[in-house]
Amino acid sequence: MSLLTLSLLIIAAVQGPSTADNVRGSLSISRQVYCRGDVKGDFLQLFVRIRLHNMTGRPLVVPPRVSVGRVIVSDVDGAKDPASLLFSMTPESLSSDNPDPSTYNVLPAGKTVTFQTSTVVPVTRSTTTHDVLGPGRHWLMLEVSPPVRSSLGGHYENLARKGDVWTSPVRVGGTSFQVDPRYTVKDCK
């Protein structure tokens, strides 16, 4: 066995299999709050519960929280018809606050972990356009991410000894939500 082959086997053993293909996710909306926006429209803050199921067959090392990397909204049941995509957006401010590696958890094979987070979508009382949602039912999917692997520094190898480290974004969803034409806004922070 060559030194190069041995090195590649060692690297593969440390990284483990791709977690993006081995993590299944679902989401549900626990609460909706309409927030005051600007002249273009307001914002609907969606408080979501994200459940990730470890399908790897091995322990999976997960952070204590996730970031929403992409918000995908379409007509109801848009997952069945990609042509019904209304818009896809990246939240303006993704948290660069990475959790302490000592707070990561080991999720046994076949088990599920739940995260609570929120995201916002632009809304209006008038018609849906390419960048704002009007009244009616819509379909939500999220792409969620763990902290960037490089932010773990030398801690990555220690975490990898406990199991496969979740490092790839995972698309979760979808679920439907309603934009009420007579919504009332609050001043949100």
N, C-alpha and C positions, 0 to 999 in steps of 0.2 A: 504494500500500500504506500503510495507516494505521500510526501509531507503535505502537499497541496490538498489531496483527498482527505487526509486526516484532519487538516485545519478546517475544511468545509464541513465535515461531520461534527466537529466540536462546535462550530458556530451554529449549525442547525439544531443541535441538542440544547444550546443555551436559549435560542429564540423560540423553539417549539413551533407547532403548526400555526398557520395563519388563523388568528382568532376571529377575523371578520366573517369567515365562512362557518365558524363553529359556535357562534353566539347568536341566538334568536331573541328578538325583542318584540315587545308589545307596549302600547301606551294607552293611558286613559286620562281624560281631563277631569280634574277634581273640582275646579272652580274657574270662572271667567270674570274678569273685571275690565270694564271699559274705562280707558284713561284719556284725559284731555290731550289733544294733539295740536295741530296747527291748521292753517287754512286748507291744506290738502286733505285733512281727515284726522281721525283719532286713532287710538291703538287699543287692541283687545289683548289684554294680558291673560295668557292661558297657563294655569297651574297644572302641571302634568305629573303623572306617576308613570315612570318607565320601569318595566320589568325585563331583565336580561336573564336568559336561561343558558347555562353552560352545557353545550353540546359536544365538548371536546373529548369526553371520556377520561379526562385528567383534571386535576385541580386547576382552577383559573384564578389568577391574582388580579383583583379589581380595586380601583381607587375608591375612596369614600364618597366621591361625587363625580358627576360628568358635566361636560360642556355641550351645549347645543351648537353644532357646527353648521347646520343647514336646516331651514324650515321649508317644507314643500307643501303647497296647498293646491288642491284641485277641486273640481265639482265632486259631489257625493259619489262614493265608490270609484274615485279616480284611479285607484290602484288597478282597477280592471280595464281602464281606458286611458293610457298615457296621453292621448291627444287632448284630454280634458284638463291638462295642467293649467292652472291659473297663474301661479308664479312660484318662484323658488328664490329664496333670499338667504344671505348669510347675516346673522345678527351683527349689528354695528360694533358692539363691544363684547368680545369673547374674553372671559376672565383669564388673565395670565397668572393668576394665583394657583400655583400647583400645590397639591396636598403633600404633606410630609410623608415620605415613603413608609415610615413606621405605622401609618394609619391605614395602609392597604389591607384588604381582607382576602382570605383564601376561600374561594367558592368551590365546594366539592363538585365533582362530575354529576351532571343531572339535576343540579339544584338551581334555584332562582334567587336573584338579588333585586331589590327594588330601590330606585332612586326617586327623589322628589326634586323637581326643578320648575322653572317657568320660562316662557318665551313670549314674545309679542308679535302680533301681525297687524298691519295697518288696515283700518276699516273706515267706511263712510256710510252715511244713510242713503246715498244714491247708488248708482250702478257700479258694478265691479269693473275695474279697468286692469291694465297690465301690472299695476303696482299697488292696488288697494282693493280690499274686499267689500262688496256691497251686501245688502241683506240676503239671507237665505242660508241653506245648508251647504257646508263645505267639508272637504276631506283633508285631514292633517297627517303628515308623516314627518318625522324628524330624523336627522342624522346626528347621532351622539358620539362623542369622542372622549377617550380618557386623556389625561395630560400627555403632552408630547414626550416620546421616549427619551429624547435628548435632555429633557428637563430632569430626568431621574439621575443623570450622571452615573457615578459608580454604584448607585443603589440598584440599578437594573439587574446586575448579576446576582445580587443577594435575593431580590424578589424572584428571579427566574429559578432559583433553587427550590422555591416553594411550589412552583407550578408554572403553567404557561401564563405569561404576562399579557394582559389585554392591551394591545397597542394600536389597533386599527379602528377607524370609524365604523359604526354599525347603523343601518337604517332601521328605524322602528316605526310601527304604525300599521295601519292607520286607524283613525277613529274620526267620527264626524262631529262637527260642532255647528252651532247656529249663530249667525249674526242677526240680531234683532233690529228691525228697522226703526224702532222707537227706543233705542238704548239710551241710558243716562250715564254721563261721564263723571269721573272723579278725578281729582288732582292726585296723580300717582307719582311716586318718586322712584 
